[in-house]
Amino acid sequence: MALTYDIEGQSGTVPYRATGSLRWQHGGGRYVASLRVKVLWLSREQTSQGTLGASMLEPRQFTDSKGQGSEARFDAAAARVVYSHGGQAPLHPGMQDEISLYFAMARALEQQPGAPWQGYVSNAAGQSLWTFAALAPSTQETPSGAWPTQPMRRRPRREGDTQATLWLAPGLHGLPVRVLLQHGANERVDQRLTGYTPLPALGA
């Protein structure tokens, strides 16, 4: 599945528009997922690769092209996450990365609609505990049309945490038709679905 988005954002005092694509492929017990955002001639891609467990995704590698590039490796045997820029941290049960999170929450919605979600989430530099509360179901207007959704809102644990709201659509396998991220007073990203297309199975 490939989903495309229109993005409106603000960085400091500068507003901007961008496009994004969220991709998901799986097969043979493995998955590859990525998010690519493009602003004019600049782009950033984050990729998650891992395995599909019985009830959850199990990331093995997360990469981020920002700057010089960085990655996190999830070592299940040693129960640790190793970061390319140095350092390591515990690999908590059910831990996700910033891209696999979208698909883990989609699975959770299908298995237990309206339930809260909590788990550790890692990027390429570190990890933190994320908790999402379910809001009242609502219809979300997007460039691709109106979608019945289950909104999920992150509960920040401390000052400086990114605020996030995901509008997950049961009619789109629980994937987000809108994502709103807010960091501080002047960093904001609002992405809305413009379309989606199926992709072949991984390895096909």
Secondary structure, DSSP 4 states (H G I P E B T S, - for coil): -EEEEEEEEEETTEEEEEEEEEEEEEETTEEEEEEEEEETTEEEEEEEEEEE-SSSEEEEEEEE-STT-EEEEEETTTTEEEETTS-EEE--TT-EETTHHHHHHHHHHHHSTT--EEEEEE-SS-EEEEEEEE---EEEEETTEEEEEEEEEE---STTPPEEEEEEEGGGTTEEEEEEEEETTTEEEEEEEEEEE--PPTT-
